Structures are given as structure tokens and as C-alpha cells.
């Protein structure tokens, strides 16, 4: 009888051993879940950052393409008034309006390869507006494309001429000669102005801070 009790006791687990095993298993499970959760959060954050970087790079690429392809072609706006090839600034209807070349016509439609585009800040969103025709009426509506979200500010400066460009001994640009607005004088509705010599664009994002780009215009005839 004594041998049977010893054999039965040695062949199983005590309650304390079972509780200890359960506690170890639970601890390992919690630790594994936390590790997996941290890894998933890191992956999601990296993915969101990558998508944001792609969004910013795409927007800057579109902006750079438009500005570098500026054509000195005035247009007739929706009010029947002449508008210069380049207009912009705080006093303008949009921070930037321009006529650009290089509008691809893959379908062979009867239209120009020049295009009128505008950039607008609406509810912290940077929008690109493109018009199907150069000289339009009030019935012509633009196509809006969202470029960047969470934009705090969009500022532009315009250099009147290369002769007004001044660089100090530290190779920093003196912006005192730059203009914050590039529009015709008030009261001269049909007055046209030539494109500036250079355009500086400053975009302030909620997460990335300030992004600054400087574009030198081609020599127009």
C-alpha cells in the first residue's frame, strides 16, 4: 500500500506546480503580445511616415514641373479680363496662378499644349486647380487635385529682376528686394506684367515644419 501511494504521488503535479506553470505561461504570453504590439505600431508608424513622404515629394514634383515650365502667355479670366502669365501673393485671388507649357495631349484632342493652373490653400489642404482651356468663361470649372494635407501656410516671394538679386558674404540671399505680391496695379484691370525672374515658395506643414524651394525663371522673349 505504501508503494502505491508513493508511485501515484510521483506520477502527477501538485497544485502549486500547476499554478506556477500557468503563471509562467501567462507571463510569456503577455510579454509576447507586448512585443508584437510594439512591432506592429512601429511598422504602422513607418508606413504612415513613408506615405507622408511620398505625398510631399509628389506635391513638390508637381509644383516644380509647373513653375519650371512657365510660358509667358496671358489669358482671359472668367470675368473677361486679361490676366498675366504669372500672378500670385497674398493680395491675389490665389497664392499662385500661372500658364505652363508641356501639357501632354496623348489623345490628340483639339486643344493647346499650354495650360492654366492655380495653387490654393483651403482648410489646411494644398490644392492644384487646372483649367481645360486658357481663355475661359464663368461656365468653365477647374479640376481640383489634392496635393498635401495638414498645411499651415503657403507663402510666395517674387524677384522682379536678376539685377535685384543680392547675396551677402555668407552666400545668403537678401530678400529685401523681393516682392510678396505679383499682380498688376490696382485699378488697371487689363494691365499685364511680365513673369518674375525667380519665385520662392515656402510651405509650412504641421508635422514637417517649413519646406522652401527657389525657382529661377527662364529668359522670356
C-alpha positions in Angstrom: 0.0 0.0 0.0 2.9 2.4 0.8 4.5 1.8 -2.6 1.2 2.5 -4.4 0.8 5.9 -2.7 4.4 6.9 -3.5 4.1 5.9 -7.2 0.8 7.9 -7.5 2.3 10.9 -5.9 5.5 10.9 -8.1 3.5 10.5 -11.3 1.5 13.8 -11.2 1.8 17.5 -10.4 0.9 19.3 -7.3 -1.5 22.2 -7.3 1.4 24.7 -6.6 3.3 23.3 -9.6 0.3 23.7 -11.9 -0.3 27.3 -10.7 3.4 28.2 -11.2 3.3 26.7 -14.7 0.1 28.7 -15.5 1.7 31.9 -14.2 4.8 31.4 -16.3 2.7 30.7 -19.4 0.6 33.8 -18.8 3.7 36.0 -18.3 5.3 34.7 -21.5 2.0 35.3 -23.4 1.8 38.9 -22.1 5.4 39.6 -23.0 5.0 38.1 -26.5 1.8 40.2 -27.1 3.5 43.4 -25.9 6.5 42.7 -28.2 4.2 42.0 -31.1 2.1 45.1 -30.4 5.2 47.3 -30.3 6.4 45.9 -33.6 3.1 46.4 -35.3 2.9 50.0 -34.0 6.4 50.6 -35.3 5.5 49.1 -38.7 2.3 51.2 -39.0 4.2 54.4 -38.0 6.9 53.7 -40.6 4.2 53.1 -43.2 2.4 56.3 -42.4 5.7 58.2 -42.5 6.6 56.7 -45.8 3.1 57.6 -47.3 3.5 61.2 -46.0 7.0 61.5 -47.5 5.6 60.2 -50.8 2.8 62.7 -50.7 5.2 65.6 -50.0 7.6 64.6 -52.7 4.8 64.2 -55.3 3.4 67.6 -54.5 6.8 69.3 -54.8 7.4 67.5 -58.0 4.2 68.7 -59.5 4.8 72.3 -58.2 8.4 72.3 -59.6 7.2 71.0 -63.0 4.6 73.7 -63.3 6.9 76.6 -62.3 9.8 75.4 -64.5 7.5 75.2 -67.5 6.0 78.6 -67.2 5.1 80.2 -70.5 4.7 83.9 -71.0 1.1 83.6 -72.3 -1.5 85.9 -70.7 -5.1 84.6 -70.5 -8.6 85.9 -70.3 -10.1 85.1 -66.9 -13.7 84.1 -66.1 -14.6 87.8 -65.7 -13.5 88.7 -69.3 -10.3 90.5 -68.0 -6.8 89.9 -69.1 -4.6 88.1 -66.6 -0.8 88.0 -66.7 1.0 84.7 -67.3 2.1 84.7 -63.7 0.2 86.1 -60.7 0.3 85.5 -57.0 0.8 86.6 -53.5 -1.5 87.5 -50.5 -3.4 90.1 -52.5 -4.0 87.9 -55.4 -7.1 85.7 -55.8 -4.8 82.6 -55.4 -1.3 82.4 -53.9 -0.1 81.4 -57.4 -1.6 81.3 -60.9 0.4 80.6 -64.0 0.4 79.4 -67.6 2.5 76.4 -68.2 3.7 74.5 -71.3 4.2 70.8 -71.7 0.6 69.7 -71.2 0.6 66.3 -72.8 -2.0 65.5 -75.4 -1.9 61.8 -75.7 -5.5 61.5 -77.1 -4.9 64.1 -79.9 -7.7 66.3 -78.7 -8.0 69.7 -80.4 -6.5 71.8 -77.6 -3.4 73.7 -76.8 -0.4 72.2 -75.1 -0.4 75.2 -72.7 -2.4 75.0 -69.5 -3.6 77.5 -66.9 -3.1 76.2 -63.3 -3.5 77.7 -59.9 -2.5 76.8 -56.3 -4.9 77.4 -53.4 -4.9 76.7 -49.7 -8.3 75.5 -48.5 -8.9 74.2 -45.0 -5.2 73.2 -44.5 -5.2 71.5 -47.8 -2.9 72.5 -50.7 -5.0 72.2 -53.9 -3.9 72.4 -57.6 -6.5 73.8 -59.9 -6.2 73.1 -63.7 -8.4 74.6 -66.4 -9.3 72.8 -69.6 -8.9 76.0 -71.7 -6.7 79.1 -71.4 -9.3 81.8 -72.1 -12.4 80.8 -70.2 -15.8 82.0 -69.1 -17.7 81.6 -65.8 -19.1 78.3 -67.1 -15.6 76.7 -67.1 -14.8 74.9 -63.9 -11.3 73.8 -62.9 -10.3 70.3 -61.9 -9.1 70.2 -58.3 -6.3 67.9 -57.2 -5.4 67.5 -53.5 -1.6 67.7 -53.2 -0.8 67.9 -49.4 -2.9 67.8 -46.2 -2.1 69.5 -42.9 -0.6 72.6 -44.4 -0.4 75.6 -42.1 0.8 78.2 -44.5 1.7 78.8 -48.2 3.9 81.9 -48.8 5.5 83.1 -52.0 8.0 85.8 -52.9 8.9 87.1 -56.3 12.1 88.6 -57.5 11.5 91.4 -60.0 14.8 91.0 -61.9 18.1 89.3 -61.7 19.7 92.7 -61.1 17.8 93.0 -57.8 19.3 89.7 -56.6 21.7 90.4 -53.7 23.8 87.7 -51.9 25.8 88.5 -48.8 29.3 87.2 -47.9 27.7 84.2 -46.2 26.0 83.2 -49.5 22.6 84.1 -48.0 20.0 85.7 -50.2 19.0 89.2 -49.2 15.2 89.2 -49.7 14.6 92.8 -49.0 14.2 93.4 -52.8 11.7 90.5 -53.2 8.0 91.2 -53.5 5.3 89.4 -51.6 2.7 90.1 -54.4 3.0 89.7 -58.2 -0.1 91.5 -59.5 -0.9 94.5 -61.7 -1.5 97.8 -60.1 -4.9 98.2 -58.6 -7.3 99.9 -60.9 -5.6 98.7 -64.1 -7.7 95.6 -64.8 -6.2 94.9 -68.2 -2.6 95.7 -67.4 -0.2 92.9 -67.9 3.1 92.3 -66.1 5.9 90.1 -67.2 6.8 86.9 -65.2 9.3 87.5 -62.3 12.9 86.5 -62.5 12.6 84.0 -59.7 9.9 82.6 -57.4 10.4 81.4 -53.8 7.8 79.0 -52.4 7.6 78.3 -48.6 5.2 75.6 -47.4 4.7 75.2 -43.6 3.4 71.7 -42.6 2.1 70.7 -39.2 4.4 67.8 -38.9 7.4 68.6 -41.1 7.8 72.3 -40.5 8.9 74.6 -43.3 9.8 73.5 -46.8 11.4 76.0 -49.0 12.0 75.9 -52.8 13.6 78.6 -55.0 12.9 78.6 -58.8 14.7 80.7 -61.4 12.6 81.6 -64.4 13.8 81.1 -68.0 14.6 84.1 -70.1 11.4 85.1 -71.8 11.4 87.0 -75.1 
